[in-house]
Amino acid sequence: MARRGPRRGPTDDPGRPCPCGPGLPYADCCGPLHRGDGTAGTAEALMRSRYSAFAVGDADYLLRSWHPSTRPGRLRLDPAQRWTRLEIVDTERGGLLDSTGTVEFRAHYRQAGRPGTVDERSRFVRADGRWVYLDALPG
């Protein structure tokens, strides 16, 4: 799982749909967040942008959007793992006026020609006025 630069994908074609799934172009959806041109307004928006970062191989964004108390020193992404689809299962709080939120999701991927999924309930908090990923709830 060597760390590599961003993969070829949505960043190469600004009109290409964003990996997070709402049907918007990457350039108008998660792209600005990845470039640091804005911040996610809700916990769900941050979750979607983090999924997209996995899909395009942007480990730097994943680390920047991680709470300092739980953030690893470095992050290695597996270039053989291709993220294919995100499903938001449920959200609790995490809105514009909240300070905490939980997003339950199912992320689909392919690796070595085989499909897989990651099911997680992620906790998010506001730190210094912006949403960050805290951790995954057991479960």
C-alpha positions as CSV (number, residue, x, y, z in Angstrom):
1,M,0.0,0.0,0.0
2,A,2.5,2.6,-1.1
3,R,1.4,6.2,-1.0
4,R,1.1,7.7,-4.4
5,G,-0.1,11.0,-5.9
6,P,-3.7,11.5,-6.9
7,R,-4.8,8.8,-9.4
8,R,-6.0,9.7,-12.9
9,G,-9.7,10.1,-12.7
10,P,-12.2,12.9,-12.1
11,T,-9.4,15.5,-11.6
12,D,-8.4,15.0,-15.3
13,D,-11.8,15.9,-16.7
14,P,-13.5,18.7,-14.8
15,G,-16.9,17.7,-16.4
16,R,-16.7,14.1,-15.2
17,P,-19.2,13.2,-12.4
18,C,-17.9,13.4,-8.9
19,P,-17.1,10.0,-7.3
20,C,-19.3,10.8,-4.3
21,G,-22.4,10.3,-6.4
22,P,-24.8,13.3,-6.5
23,G,-24.3,13.7,-10.3
24,L,-22.5,17.0,-10.1
25,P,-19.2,17.5,-11.9
26,Y,-16.1,16.8,-9.7
27,A,-15.0,20.4,-10.4
28,D,-18.2,21.7,-8.8
29,C,-18.5,19.1,-6.0
30,C,-15.6,17.7,-4.1
31,G,-12.8,19.2,-6.3
32,P,-12.9,22.6,-4.6
33,L,-12.7,20.9,-1.1
34,H,-9.8,18.8,-2.2
35,R,-7.9,21.9,-3.5
36,G,-8.6,23.8,-0.3
37,D,-10.9,26.3,-1.9
38,G,-13.7,25.7,0.6
39,T,-14.9,23.6,3.5
40,A,-17.7,21.1,3.8
41,G,-20.9,22.6,5.2
42,T,-22.2,19.4,6.8
43,A,-20.9,16.2,8.1
44,E,-22.4,14.3,5.2
45,A,-20.6,16.7,2.7
46,L,-17.3,16.0,4.5
47,M,-18.0,12.2,4.3
48,R,-18.7,12.5,0.6
49,S,-15.5,14.5,0.0
50,R,-13.5,12.0,2.0
51,Y,-14.9,9.1,-0.1
52,S,-14.0,11.0,-3.3
53,A,-10.5,11.6,-1.9
54,F,-10.1,7.8,-1.5
55,A,-11.4,7.4,-5.1
56,V,-8.9,9.9,-6.6
57,G,-6.0,8.9,-4.3
58,D,-5.8,12.2,-2.4
59,A,-4.2,11.1,0.9
60,D,-3.2,14.7,1.8
61,Y,-6.9,15.7,1.8
62,L,-7.8,12.7,4.0
63,L,-5.2,13.7,6.5
64,R,-6.2,17.4,6.5
65,S,-9.9,16.5,7.1
66,W,-9.0,14.2,10.0
67,H,-9.3,15.3,13.7
68,P,-5.8,15.9,15.1
69,S,-6.5,13.6,18.1
70,T,-7.1,10.6,16.0
71,R,-5.2,11.4,12.7
72,P,-2.4,9.0,11.8
73,G,1.0,10.3,11.1
74,R,0.7,9.2,7.5
75,L,-1.7,7.4,5.3
76,R,-1.0,4.9,2.5
77,L,-3.7,4.2,0.0
78,D,-3.8,1.0,-2.0
79,P,-3.5,1.9,-5.7
80,A,-5.1,-1.4,-6.7
81,Q,-8.3,-0.6,-4.8
82,R,-10.8,1.1,-7.0
83,W,-13.7,2.8,-5.3
84,T,-16.8,2.4,-7.4
85,R,-19.9,3.7,-5.5
86,L,-21.0,5.4,-2.2
87,E,-24.3,4.9,-0.4
88,I,-25.3,7.1,2.4
89,V,-27.4,4.9,4.7
90,D,-28.2,7.3,7.5
91,T,-27.2,10.6,9.0
92,E,-27.7,11.9,12.6
93,R,-27.2,15.6,13.2
94,G,-24.2,17.1,11.4
95,G,-26.0,20.0,9.9
96,L,-25.1,23.6,9.5
97,L,-25.8,24.5,13.1
98,D,-24.5,21.3,14.8
99,S,-21.2,20.6,16.3
100,T,-21.3,16.8,16.0
101,G,-22.7,14.4,13.5
102,T,-22.7,10.8,12.5
103,V,-22.9,9.4,9.0
104,E,-23.5,5.8,8.2
105,F,-22.3,4.7,4.8
106,R,-21.5,1.8,2.5
107,A,-18.6,2.3,0.2
108,H,-18.2,-0.1,-2.7
109,Y,-14.8,-1.0,-4.3
110,R,-13.1,-3.5,-6.5
111,Q,-9.8,-5.1,-5.8
112,A,-8.0,-7.8,-7.8
113,G,-11.2,-8.1,-9.8
114,R,-13.4,-8.8,-6.8
115,P,-16.1,-6.5,-5.3
116,G,-16.0,-5.5,-1.7
117,T,-17.7,-3.0,0.6
118,V,-16.8,-1.0,3.7
119,D,-19.7,-0.4,6.1
120,E,-19.1,2.3,8.7
121,R,-20.7,4.7,11.1
122,S,-18.4,7.7,11.1
123,R,-18.3,10.4,13.8
124,F,-17.6,14.0,12.8
125,V,-17.0,17.1,14.9
126,R,-16.4,20.7,14.2
127,A,-12.8,21.8,15.0
128,D,-11.8,25.4,14.5
129,G,-15.1,26.0,12.7
130,R,-14.8,23.2,10.1
131,W,-16.0,19.6,10.0
132,V,-13.4,16.9,10.5
133,Y,-13.6,13.1,10.7
134,L,-13.1,11.9,14.3
135,D,-13.5,8.1,14.2
136,A,-15.6,5.1,13.3
137,L,-18.2,3.8,15.8
138,P,-17.9,0.2,16.7
139,G,-20.3,-2.0,15.3
